[in-house]
Amino acid sequence: MSALSSLLDGLASRPGVLGALVLSDDGLTVAQAGSDPAAEELSAVGSAALRQLTQLGRSTGQGKLQMGVVEYDSGRVVIHPIRDDTSLLLLVRRDVNVGTLLFELSADADALSALL
């Protein structure tokens, strides 16, 4: 198992995390934890959302996106740019303390960046 796969598996195995994937800015799946058949769709839609969030930051003068958390009825999607061309996308159950998870993600993001 590669170091990248191992790191993603570790993220996906955290309580309440339903899935983890690294996506490219052009909408391709770089790596994923598990075998979710929707990974290619999530990568395509996630990269489109990331472009919109990036534009929102520019338009509002807020600068570069550091992390995005979107809440839905039954869960959250966390998107965290890793490098200029890749991002981490997590699917998280709604009952998870996302604050703790977001704090821990900064170290994981540095490790991911080193592996890409």
N, CA, C and O atoms as a printed pandas DataFrame, in Angstrom:
     atom_number atom_name residue_name chain_id  residue_number  x_coord  y_coord  z_coord
0              1         N          MET        A               1    0.854   -1.187    0.000
1              2        CA          MET        A               1    0.000    0.000    0.000
2              3         C          MET        A               1    0.895    1.244    0.000
3              4         O          MET        A               1    1.863    1.319    0.757
4              5         N          SER        A               2    0.568    2.207   -0.846
5              6        CA          SER        A               2    1.357    3.422   -0.921
6              7         C          SER        A               2    1.106    4.310    0.296
7              8         O          SER        A               2    0.109    4.153    1.001
8              9         N          ALA        A               3    2.016    5.232    0.526
9             10        CA          ALA        A               3    1.869    6.152    1.657
10            11         C          ALA        A               3    0.635    7.036    1.484
11            12         O          ALA        A               3   -0.036    7.368    2.462
12            13         N          LEU        A               4    0.340    7.412    0.252
13            14        CA          LEU        A               4   -0.846    8.230   -0.017
14            15         C          LEU        A               4   -2.119    7.450    0.314
15            16         O          LEU        A               4   -3.021    7.974    0.968
16            17         N          SER        A               5   -2.188    6.208   -0.135
17            18        CA          SER        A               5   -3.356    5.369    0.172
18            19         C          SER        A               5   -3.501    5.161    1.668
19            20         O          SER        A               5   -4.608    5.200    2.204
20            21         N          SER        A               6   -2.401    4.944    2.326
21            22        CA          SER        A               6   -2.424    4.733    3.775
22            23         C          SER        A               6   -2.942    5.972    4.505
23            24         O          SER        A               6   -3.737    5.857    5.438
24            25         N          LEU        A               7   -2.497    7.141    4.087
25            26        CA          LEU        A               7   -2.954    8.376    4.714
26            27         C          LEU        A               7   -4.445    8.594    4.478
27            28         O          LEU        A               7   -5.171    8.960    5.402
28            29         N          LEU        A               8   -4.905    8.372    3.250
29            30        CA          LEU        A               8   -6.333    8.518    2.959
30            31         C          LEU        A               8   -7.175    7.492    3.710
31            32         O          LEU        A               8   -8.259    7.814    4.196
32            33         N          ASP        A               9   -6.683    6.258    3.808
33            34        CA          ASP        A               9   -7.405    5.247    4.578
34            35         C          ASP        A               9   -7.519    5.668    6.035
35            36         O          ASP        A               9   -8.550    5.444    6.670
36            37         N          GLY        A              10   -6.461    6.278    6.569
37            38        CA          GLY        A              10   -6.497    6.771    7.941
38            39         C          GLY        A              10   -7.535    7.869    8.123
39            40         O          GLY        A              10   -8.239    7.898    9.133
40            41         N          LEU        A              11   -7.634    8.766    7.158
41            42        CA          LEU        A              11   -8.653    9.824    7.220
42            43         C          LEU        A              11  -10.051    9.228    7.154
43            44         O          LEU        A              11  -10.933    9.610    7.924
44            45         N          ALA        A              12  -10.250    8.292    6.235
45            46        CA          ALA        A              12  -11.573    7.703    6.041
46            47         C          ALA        A              12  -11.998    6.828    7.213
47            48         O          ALA        A              12  -13.190    6.584    7.403
48            49         N          SER        A              13  -11.042    6.357    7.995
49            50        CA          SER        A              13  -11.388    5.491    9.126
50            51         C          SER        A              13  -11.698    6.275   10.402
51            52         O          SER        A              13  -12.066    5.682   11.416
52            53         N          ARG        A              14  -11.556    7.577   10.361
53            54        CA          ARG        A              14  -11.914    8.374   11.547
54            55         C          ARG        A              14  -13.416    8.305   11.777
55            56         O          ARG        A              14  -14.194    8.238   10.826
56            57         N          PRO        A              15  -13.814    8.322   13.028
57            58        CA          PRO        A              15  -15.255    8.243   13.329
58            59         C          PRO        A              15  -16.044    9.337   12.614
59            60         O          PRO        A              15  -15.725   10.521   12.719
60            61         N          GLY        A              16  -17.068    8.925   11.895
61            62        CA          GLY        A              16  -17.947    9.864   11.216
62            63         C          GLY        A              16  -17.518   10.276    9.832
63            64         O          GLY        A              16  -18.289   10.924    9.124
64            65         N          VAL        A              17  -16.307    9.924    9.415
65            66        CA          VAL        A              17  -15.859   10.249    8.065
66            67         C          VAL        A              17  -16.307    9.117    7.148
67            68         O          VAL        A              17  -15.962    7.957    7.368
68            69         N          LEU        A              18  -17.062    9.455    6.139
69            70        CA          LEU        A              18  -17.648    8.465    5.237
70            71         C          LEU        A              18  -16.791    8.188    4.010
71            72         O          LEU        A              18  -16.915    7.133    3.389
72            73         N          GLY        A              19  -15.934    9.117    3.663
73            74        CA          GLY        A              19  -15.094    8.925    2.500
74            75         C          GLY        A              19  -14.073   10.037    2.370
75            76         O          GLY        A              19  -14.276   11.148    2.860
76            77         N          ALA        A              20  -12.970    9.724    1.704
77            78        CA          ALA        A              20  -11.903   10.700    1.487
78            79         C          ALA        A              20  -11.343   10.491    0.091
79            80         O          ALA        A              20  -11.116    9.362   -0.344
80            81         N          LEU        A              21  -11.125   11.597   -0.598
81            82        CA          LEU        A              21  -10.474   11.484   -1.901
82            83         C          LEU        A              21   -9.667   12.738   -2.188
83            84         O          LEU        A              21   -9.959   13.826   -1.692
84            85         N          VAL        A              22   -8.652   12.547   -2.999
85            86        CA          VAL        A              22   -7.844   13.652   -3.508
86            87         C          VAL        A              22   -8.250   13.830   -4.950
87            88         O          VAL        A              22   -8.269   12.875   -5.727
88            89         N          LEU        A              23   -8.579   15.074   -5.307
89            90        CA          LEU        A              23   -9.013   15.364   -6.670
90            91         C          LEU        A              23   -8.129   16.422   -7.293
91            92         O          LEU        A              23   -7.574   17.282   -6.610
92            93         N          SER        A              24   -8.014   16.338   -8.600
93            94        CA          SER        A              24   -7.245   17.344   -9.332
94            95         C          SER        A              24   -8.169   18.499   -9.691
95            96         O          SER        A              24   -9.391   18.356   -9.704
96            97         N          ASP        A              25   -7.566   19.636   -9.979
97            98        CA          ASP        A              25   -8.366   20.810  -10.350
98            99         C          ASP        A              25   -9.120   20.611  -11.659
99           100         O          ASP        A              25  -10.079   21.332  -11.936
100          101         N          ASP        A              26   -8.697   19.639  -12.468
101          102        CA          ASP        A              26   -9.426   19.376  -13.708
102          103         C          ASP        A              26  -10.479   18.281  -13.548
103          104         O          ASP        A              26  -11.017   17.783  -14.537
104          105         N          GLY        A              27  -10.771   17.906  -12.298
105          106        CA          GLY        A              27  -11.895   17.022  -12.022
106          107         C          GLY        A              27  -11.615   15.539  -12.017
107          108         O          GLY        A              27  -12.550   14.740  -12.066
108          109         N          LEU        A              28  -10.357   15.146  -11.959
109          110        CA          LEU        A              28  -10.013   13.726  -11.942
110          111         C          LEU        A              28   -9.696   13.259  -10.527
111          112         O          LEU        A              28   -9.205   14.035   -9.707
112          113         N          THR        A              29   -9.975   11.999  -10.245
113          114        CA          THR        A              29   -9.633   11.419   -8.953
114          115         C          THR        A              29   -8.162   11.028   -8.972
115          116         O          THR        A              29   -7.735   10.242   -9.817
116          117         N          VAL        A              30   -7.388   11.578   -8.039
117          118        CA          VAL        A              30   -5.970   11.242   -7.906
118          119         C          VAL        A              30   -5.822    9.993   -7.047
119          120         O          VAL        A              30   -5.055    9.087   -7.375
120          121         N          ALA        A              31   -6.569    9.954   -5.937
121          122        CA          ALA        A              31   -6.549    8.817   -5.019
122          123         C          ALA        A              31   -7.815    8.866   -4.187
123          124         O          ALA        A              31   -8.419    9.925   -4.015
124          125         N          GLN        A              32   -8.215    7.703   -3.668
125          126        CA          GLN        A              32   -9.411    7.657   -2.837
126          127         C          GLN        A              32   -9.268    6.571   -1.791
127          128         O          GLN        A              32   -8.519    5.610   -1.971
128          129         N          ALA        A              33   -9.987    6.732   -0.709
129          130        CA          ALA        A              33  -10.039    5.704    0.316
130          131         C          ALA        A              33  -11.262    4.852    0.042
131          132         O          ALA        A              33  -12.370    5.369   -0.098
132          133         N          GLY        A              34  -11.062    3.555   -0.033
133          134        CA          GLY        A              34  -12.169    2.661   -0.293
134          135         C          GLY        A              34  -12.446    2.552   -1.778
135          136         O          GLY        A              34  -11.617    2.915   -2.613
136          137         N          SER        A              35  -13.612    2.051   -2.085
137          138        CA          SER        A              35  -13.961    1.826   -3.495
138          139         C          SER        A              35  -15.323    2.425   -3.825
139          140         O          SER        A              35  -16.166    1.769   -4.436
140          141         N          ASP        A              36  -15.528    3.645   -3.426
141          142        CA          ASP        A              36  -16.788    4.330   -3.706
142          143         C          ASP        A              36  -16.919    4.525   -5.213
143          144         O          ASP        A              36  -16.092    5.206   -5.821
144          145         N          PRO        A              37  -17.939    3.940   -5.819
145          146        CA          PRO        A              37  -18.081    4.078   -7.272
146          147         C          PRO        A              37  -18.405    5.502   -7.714
147          148         O          PRO        A              37  -18.308    5.812   -8.901
148          149         N          ALA        A              38  -18.782    6.360   -6.796
149          150        CA          ALA        A              38  -19.120    7.738   -7.141
150          151         C          ALA        A              38  -17.908    8.659   -7.093
151          152         O          ALA        A              38  -18.062    9.868   -7.264
152          153         N          ALA        A              39  -16.718    8.133   -6.869
153          154        CA          ALA        A              39  -15.531    8.979   -6.718
154          155         C          ALA        A              39  -15.284    9.855   -7.939
155          156         O          ALA        A              39  -14.934   11.027   -7.796
156          157         N          GLU        A              40  -15.460    9.310   -9.129
157          158        CA          GLU        A              40  -15.219   10.116  -10.333
158          159         C          GLU        A              40  -16.209   11.276  -10.420
159          160         O          GLU        A              40  -15.836   12.389  -10.791
160          161         N          GLU        A              41  -17.457   11.018  -10.080
161          162        CA          GLU        A              41  -18.455   12.094  -10.080
162          163         C          GLU        A              41  -18.140   13.127   -8.999
163          164         O          GLU        A              41  -18.243   14.330   -9.243
164          165         N          LEU        A              42  -17.756   12.664   -7.804
165          166        CA          LEU        A              42  -17.410   13.585   -6.730
166          167         C          LEU        A              42  -16.219   14.457   -7.110
167          168         O          LEU        A              42  -16.190   15.644   -6.786
168          169         N          SER        A              43  -15.248   13.881   -7.789
169          170        CA          SER        A              43  -14.084   14.660   -8.224
170          171         C          SER        A              43  -14.484   15.729   -9.227
171          172         O          SER        A              43  -14.035   16.871   -9.134
172          173         N          ALA        A              44  -15.323   15.364  -10.185
173          174        CA          ALA        A              44  -15.753   16.329  -11.204
174          175         C          ALA        A              44  -16.570   17.459  -10.577
175          176         O          ALA        A              44  -16.321   18.634  -10.843
176          177         N          VAL        A              45  -17.532   17.100   -9.754
177          178        CA          VAL        A              45  -18.388   18.116   -9.122
178          179         C          VAL        A              45  -17.589   18.918   -8.091
179          180         O          VAL        A              45  -17.758   20.131   -7.972
180          181         N          GLY        A              46  -16.723   18.231   -7.353
181          182        CA          GLY        A              46  -15.897   18.918   -6.346
182          183         C          GLY        A              46  -14.974   19.952   -6.959
183          184         O          GLY        A              46  -14.806   21.038   -6.402
184          185         N          SER        A              47  -14.370   19.634   -8.098
185          186        CA          SER        A              47  -13.477   20.611   -8.738
186          187         C          SER        A              47  -14.262   21.809   -9.261
187          188         O          SER        A              47  -13.770   22.936   -9.222
188          189         N          ALA        A              48  -15.481   21.573   -9.752
189          190        CA          ALA        A              48  -16.319   22.691  -10.208
190          191         C          ALA        A              48  -16.698   23.576   -9.024
191          192         O          ALA        A              48  -16.678   24.802   -9.134
192          193         N          ALA        A              49  -17.043   22.961   -7.893
193          194        CA          ALA        A              49  -17.370   23.736   -6.689
194          195         C          ALA        A              49  -16.153   24.512   -6.208
195          196         O          ALA        A              49  -16.274   25.664   -5.789
196          197         N          LEU        A              50  -15.004   23.900   -6.265
197          198        CA          LEU        A              50  -13.766   24.558   -5.839
198          199         C          LEU        A              50  -13.483   25.791   -6.689
199          200         O          LEU        A              50  -13.064   26.824   -6.168
200          201         N          ARG        A              51  -13.713   25.683   -7.998
201          202        CA          ARG        A              51  -13.517   26.860   -8.869
202          203         C          ARG        A              51  -14.452   27.995   -8.460
203          204         O          ARG        A              51  -14.047   29.157   -8.429
204          205         N          GLN        A              52  -15.703   27.658   -8.147
205          206        CA          GLN        A              52  -16.665   28.679   -7.735
206          207         C          GLN        A              52  -16.275   29.302   -6.395
207          208         O          GLN        A              52  -16.373   30.517   -6.224
208          209         N          LEU        A              53  -15.835   28.480   -5.451
209          210        CA          LEU        A              53  -15.404   29.001   -4.147
210          211         C          LEU        A              53  -14.166   29.884   -4.287
211          212         O          LEU        A              53  -14.029   30.889   -3.590
212          213         N          THR        A              54  -13.277   29.504   -5.184
213          214        CA          THR        A              54  -12.086   30.316   -5.445
214          215         C          THR        A              54  -12.483   31.674   -6.026
215          216         O          THR        A              54  -11.953   32.709   -5.623
216          217         N          GLN        A              55  -13.416   31.660   -6.973
217          218        CA          GLN        A              55  -13.901   32.910   -7.564
218          219         C          GLN        A              55  -14.611   33.766   -6.516
219          220         O          GLN        A              55  -14.463   34.988   -6.508
220          221         N          LEU        A              56  -15.375   33.134   -5.641
221          222        CA          LEU        A              56  -16.060   33.869   -4.571
222          223         C          LEU        A              56  -15.048   34.589   -3.684
223          224         O          LEU        A              56  -15.263   35.737   -3.295
224          225         N          GLY        A              57  -13.962   33.923   -3.369
225          226        CA          GLY        A              57  -12.908   34.554   -2.567
226          227         C          GLY        A              57  -12.292   35.749   -3.274
227          228         O          GLY        A              57  -12.030   36.775   -2.648
228          229         N          ARG        A              58  -12.061   35.623   -4.569
229          230        CA          ARG        A              58  -11.515   36.747   -5.348
230          231         C          ARG        A              58  -12.509   37.902   -5.408
231          232         O          ARG        A              58  -12.151   39.057   -5.179
232          233         N          SER        A              59  -13.757   37.574   -5.718
233          234        CA          SER        A              59  -14.778   38.617   -5.892
234          235         C          SER        A              59  -15.061   39.382   -4.608
235          236         O          SER        A              59  -15.388   40.568   -4.645
236          237         N          THR        A              60  -14.937   38.711   -3.491
237          238        CA          THR        A              60  -15.211   39.365   -2.203
238          239         C          THR        A              60  -13.956   39.920   -1.543
239          240         O          THR        A              60  -14.026   40.502   -0.460
240          241         N          GLY        A              61  -12.809   39.741   -2.194
241          242        CA          GLY        A              61  -11.566   40.250   -1.630
242          243         C          GLY        A              61  -11.079   39.460   -0.418
243          244         O          GLY        A              61  -10.288   39.972    0.374
244          245         N          GLN        A              62  -11.539   38.220   -0.267
245          246        CA          GLN        A              62  -11.158   37.418    0.893
246          247         C          GLN        A              62   -9.871   36.623    0.681
247          248         O          GLN        A              62   -9.324   36.057    1.628
248          249         N          GLY        A              63   -9.398   36.581   -0.535
249          250        CA          GLY        A              63   -8.149   35.877   -0.810
250          251         C          GLY        A              63   -8.357   34.428   -1.193
251          252         O          GLY        A              63   -9.438   34.024   -1.622
252          253         N          LYS        A              64   -7.299   33.659   -1.029
253          254        CA          LYS        A              64   -7.266   32.260   -1.445
254          255         C          LYS        A              64   -8.041   31.384   -0.460
255          256         O          LYS        A              64   -7.961   31.570    0.754
256          257         N          LEU        A              65   -8.789   30.433   -1.005
257          258        CA          LEU        A              65   -9.555   29.500   -0.184
258          259         C          LEU        A              65   -8.610   28.637    0.638
259          260         O          LEU        A              65   -7.674   28.044    0.102
260          261         N          GLN        A              66   -8.855   28.570    1.935
261          262        CA          GLN        A              66   -8.087   27.707    2.823
262          263         C          GLN        A              66   -8.808   26.392    3.068
263          264         O          GLN        A              66   -8.187   25.330    3.079
264          265         N          MET        A              67  -10.135   26.465    3.267
265          266        CA          MET        A              67  -10.952   25.277    3.490
266          267         C          MET        A              67  -12.411   25.665    3.354
267          268         O          MET        A              67  -12.809   26.768    3.728
268          269         N          GLY        A              68  -13.208   24.749    2.815
269          270        CA          GLY        A              68  -14.643   24.979    2.691
270          271         C          GLY        A              68  -15.402   23.851    3.366
271          272         O          GLY        A              68  -15.041   22.681    3.234
272          273         N          VAL        A              69  -16.455   24.206    4.089
273          274        CA          VAL        A              69  -17.325   23.224    4.727
274          275         C          VAL        A              69  -18.751   23.557    4.314
275          276         O          VAL        A              69  -19.239   24.660    4.562
276          277         N          VAL        A              70  -19.409   22.600    3.684
277          278        CA          VAL        A              70  -20.782   22.799    3.234
278          279         C          VAL        A              70  -21.654   21.801    3.985
279          280         O          VAL        A              70  -21.368   20.604    4.010
280          281         N          GLU        A              71  -22.724   22.310    4.600
281          282        CA          GLU        A              71  -23.607   21.462    5.390
282          283         C          GLU        A              71  -24.870   21.127    4.603
283          284         O          GLU        A              71  -25.462   21.975    3.936
284          285         N          TYR        A              72  -25.258   19.858    4.707
285          286        CA          TYR        A              72  -26.470   19.358    4.076
286          287         C          TYR        A              72  -27.346   18.712    5.145
287          288         O          TYR        A              72  -26.960   18.659    6.313
288          289         N          ASP        A              73  -28.504   18.229    4.759
289          290        CA          ASP        A              73  -29.425   17.616    5.715
290          291         C          ASP        A              73  -28.784   16.501    6.531
291          292         O          ASP        A              73  -28.978   16.423    7.744
292          293         N          SER        A              74  -28.030   15.648    5.874
293          294        CA          SER        A              74  -27.517   14.484    6.599
294          295         C          SER        A              74  -25.999   14.431    6.717
295          296         O          SER        A              74  -25.454   13.424    7.169
296          297         N          GLY        A              75  -25.311   15.487    6.322
297          298        CA          GLY        A              75  -23.866   15.464    6.453
298          299         C          GLY        A              75  -23.198   16.711    5.928
299          300         O          GLY        A              75  -23.846   17.699    5.585
300          301         N          ARG        A              76  -21.880   16.634    5.876
301          302        CA          ARG        A              76  -21.071   17.766    5.425
302          303         C          ARG        A              76  -20.075   17.299    4.359
303          304         O          ARG        A              76  -19.683   16.134    4.297
304          305         N          VAL        A              77  -19.698   18.244    3.548
305          306        CA          VAL        A              77  -18.607   18.038    2.603
306          307         C          VAL        A              77  -17.536   19.050    2.977
307          308         O          VAL        A              77  -17.800   20.247    3.082
308          309         N          VAL        A              78  -16.330   18.551    3.173
309          310        CA          VAL        A              78  -15.180   19.410    3.488
310          311         C          VAL        A              78  -14.252   19.355    2.296
311          312         O          VAL        A              78  -13.896   18.275    1.825
312          313         N          ILE        A              79  -13.858   20.526    1.805
313          314        CA          ILE        A              79  -12.891   20.575    0.704
314          315         C          ILE        A              79  -11.721   21.442    1.154
315          316         O          ILE        A              79  -11.897   22.560    1.640
316          317         N          HIS        A              80  -10.526   20.895    0.980
317          318        CA          HIS        A              80   -9.314   21.547    1.472
318          319         C          HIS        A              80   -8.267   21.529    0.366
319          320         O          HIS        A              80   -7.733   20.467    0.047
320          321         N          PRO        A              81   -7.960   22.685   -0.229
321          322        CA          PRO        A              81   -6.899   22.718   -1.233
322          323         C          PRO        A              81   -5.577   22.246   -0.617
323          324         O          PRO        A              81   -5.196   22.680    0.470
324          325         N          ILE        A              82   -4.896   21.365   -1.320
325          326        CA          ILE        A              82   -3.625   20.825   -0.835
326          327         C          ILE        A              82   -2.456   21.545   -1.509
327          328         O          ILE        A              82   -1.521   21.999   -0.849
328          329         N          ARG        A              83   -2.528   21.636   -2.811
329          330        CA          ARG        A              83   -1.548   22.370   -3.608
330          331         C          ARG        A              83   -2.338   23.182   -4.620
331          332         O          ARG        A              83   -3.568   23.201   -4.578
332          333         N          ASP        A              84   -1.652   23.842   -5.514
333          334        CA          ASP        A              84   -2.358   24.642   -6.518
334          335         C          ASP        A              84   -3.193   23.788   -7.465
335          336         O          ASP        A              84   -4.109   24.301   -8.108
336          337         N          ASP        A              85   -2.894   22.497   -7.561
337          338        CA          ASP        A              85   -3.591   21.658   -8.540
338          339         C          ASP        A              85   -4.360   20.476   -7.949
339          340         O          ASP        A              85   -4.949   19.697   -8.699
340          341         N          THR        A              86   -4.367   20.325   -6.630
341          342        CA          THR        A              86   -5.060   19.205   -5.990
342          343         C          THR        A              86   -5.740   19.638   -4.703
343          344         O          THR        A              86   -5.315   20.585   -4.041
344          345         N          SER        A              87   -6.808   18.922   -4.364
345          346        CA          SER        A              87   -7.564   19.212   -3.137
346          347         C          SER        A              87   -8.005   17.907   -2.497
347          348         O          SER        A              87   -8.104   16.870   -3.152
348          349         N          LEU        A              88   -8.264   17.987   -1.216
349          350        CA          LEU        A              88   -8.808   16.872   -0.449
350          351         C          LEU        A              88  -10.294   17.108   -0.262
351          352         O          LEU        A              88  -10.707   18.215    0.083
352          353         N          LEU        A              89  -11.101   16.084   -0.484
353          354        CA          LEU        A              89  -12.536   16.169   -0.272
354          355         C          LEU        A              89  -12.933   15.073    0.711
355          356         O          LEU        A              89  -12.618   13.902    0.501
356          357         N          LEU        A              90  -13.623   15.454    1.783
357          358        CA          LEU        A              90  -14.104   14.509    2.788
358          359         C          LEU        A              90  -15.616   14.559    2.861
359          360         O          LEU        A              90  -16.212   15.633    2.777
360          361         N          LEU        A              91  -16.233   13.411    3.017
361          362        CA          LEU        A              91  -17.660   13.312    3.300
362          363         C          LEU        A              91  -17.768   12.963    4.781
363          364         O          LEU        A              91  -17.165   11.995    5.242
364          365         N          VAL        A              92  -18.542   13.758    5.525
365          366        CA          VAL        A              92  -18.583   13.628    6.979
366          367         C          VAL        A              92  -20.025   13.588    7.454
367          368         O          VAL        A              92  -20.861   14.365    6.991
368          369         N          ARG        A              93  -20.315   12.676    8.383
369          370        CA          ARG        A              93  -21.656   12.614    8.975
370          371         C          ARG        A              93  -21.954   13.903    9.726
371          372         O          ARG        A              93  -21.043   14.573   10.215
372          373         N          ARG        A              94  -23.205   14.238    9.813
373          374        CA          ARG        A              94  -23.638   15.487   10.437
374          375         C          ARG        A              94  -23.355   15.529   11.936
375          376         O          ARG        A              94  -23.145   16.613   12.481
376          377         N          ASP        A              95  -23.343   14.389   12.616
377          378        CA          ASP        A              95  -23.174   14.366   14.069
378          379         C          ASP        A              95  -21.711   14.445   14.525
379          380         O          ASP        A              95  -21.440   14.382   15.724
380          381         N          VAL        A              96  -20.787   14.578   13.606
381          382        CA          VAL        A              96  -19.364   14.641   13.931
382          383         C          VAL        A              96  -18.980   16.066   14.333
383          384         O          VAL        A              96  -19.456   17.037   13.745
384          385         N          ASN        A              97  -18.110   16.179   15.346
385          386        CA          ASN        A              97  -17.568   17.480   15.730
386          387         C          ASN        A              97  -16.574   17.895   14.651
387          388         O          ASN        A              97  -15.401   17.524   14.691
388          389         N          VAL        A              98  -17.049   18.646   13.719
389          390        CA          VAL        A              98  -16.228   19.002   12.565
390          391         C          VAL        A              98  -15.095   19.948   12.950
391          392         O          VAL        A              98  -14.082   19.998   12.252
392          393         N          GLY        A              99  -15.236   20.691   14.030
393          394        CA          GLY        A              99  -14.160   21.581   14.475
394          395         C          GLY        A              99  -12.884   20.828   14.780
395          396         O          GLY        A              99  -11.799   21.249   14.379
396          397         N          THR        A             100  -13.004   19.720   15.485
397          398        CA          THR        A             100  -11.840   18.895   15.806
398          399         C          THR        A             100  -11.231   18.321   14.531
399          400         O          THR        A             100  -10.012   18.312   14.361
400          401         N          LEU        A             101  -12.083   17.851   13.652
401          402        CA          LEU        A             101  -11.609   17.290   12.393
402          403         C          LEU        A             101  -10.858   18.342   11.574
403          404         O          LEU        A             101   -9.795   18.050   11.025
404          405         N          LEU        A             102  -11.391   19.545   11.489
405          406        CA          LEU        A             102  -10.748   20.602   10.708
406          407         C          LEU        A             102   -9.384   20.966   11.289
407          408         O          LEU        A             102   -8.438   21.226   10.546
408          409         N          PHE        A             103   -9.285   20.984   12.607
409          410        CA          PHE        A             103   -8.003   21.274   13.258
410          411         C          PHE        A             103   -6.968   20.222   12.879
411          412         O          PHE        A             103   -5.823   20.551   12.568
412          413         N          GLU        A             104   -7.375   18.960   12.907
413          414        CA          GLU        A             104   -6.463   17.860   12.592
414          415         C          GLU        A             104   -6.084   17.833   11.110
415          416         O          GLU        A             104   -5.020   17.332   10.748
416          417         N          LEU        A             105   -6.947   18.367   10.266
417          418        CA          LEU        A             105   -6.690   18.336    8.823
418          419         C          LEU        A             105   -5.467   19.131    8.397
419          420         O          LEU        A             105   -4.862   18.817    7.372
420          421         N          SER        A             106   -5.088   20.148    9.156
421          422        CA          SER        A             106   -3.938   20.952    8.739
422          423         C          SER        A             106   -2.671   20.109    8.697
423          424         O          SER        A             106   -1.873   20.254    7.771
424          425         N          ALA        A             107   -2.465   19.234    9.676
425          426        CA          ALA        A             107   -1.284   18.349    9.659
426          427         C          ALA        A             107   -1.406   17.321    8.534
427          428         O          ALA        A             107   -0.427   17.022    7.850
428          429         N          ASP        A             108   -2.606   16.787    8.348
429          430        CA          ASP        A             108   -2.821   15.800    7.279
430          431         C          ASP        A             108   -2.597   16.440    5.914
431          432         O          ASP        A             108   -2.044   15.801    5.019
432          433         N          ALA        A             109   -3.014   17.683    5.743
433          434        CA          ALA        A             109   -2.842   18.378    4.469
434          435         C          ALA        A             109   -1.360   18.559    4.153
435          436         O          ALA        A             109   -0.952   18.414    3.001
436          437         N          ASP        A             110   -0.555   18.874    5.164
437          438        CA          ASP        A             110    0.885   19.005    4.946
438          439         C          ASP        A             110    1.483   17.670    4.526
439          440         O          ASP        A             110    2.324   17.616    3.629
440          441         N          ALA        A             111    1.051   16.596    5.174
441          442        CA          ALA        A             111    1.550   15.264    4.821
442          443         C          ALA        A             111    1.127   14.883    3.404
443          444         O          ALA        A             111    1.921   14.325    2.646
444          445         N          LEU        A             112   -0.133   15.185    3.042
445          446        CA          LEU        A             112   -0.616   14.904    1.687
446          447         C          LEU        A             112    0.187   15.676    0.646
447          448         O          LEU        A             112    0.574   15.132   -0.388
448          449         N          SER        A             113    0.428   16.939    0.933
449          450        CA          SER        A             113    1.181   17.770   -0.007
450          451         C          SER        A             113    2.574   17.193   -0.273
451          452         O          SER        A             113    3.069   17.223   -1.399
452          453         N          ALA        A             114    3.187   16.673    0.775
453          454        CA          ALA        A             114    4.512   16.081    0.618
454          455         C          ALA        A             114    4.479   14.805   -0.229
455          456         O          ALA        A             114    5.469   14.459   -0.872
456          457         N          LEU        A             115    3.344   14.113   -0.226
457          458        CA          LEU        A             115    3.233   12.859   -0.980
458          459         C          LEU        A             115    2.830   13.050   -2.437
459          460         O          LEU        A             115    3.004   12.145   -3.254
460          461         N          LEU        A             116    2.297   14.215   -2.764
461          462        CA          LEU        A             116    1.819   14.457   -4.128
462          463         C          LEU        A             116    2.894   15.028   -5.028
463          464         O          LEU        A             116    2.642   15.285   -6.205
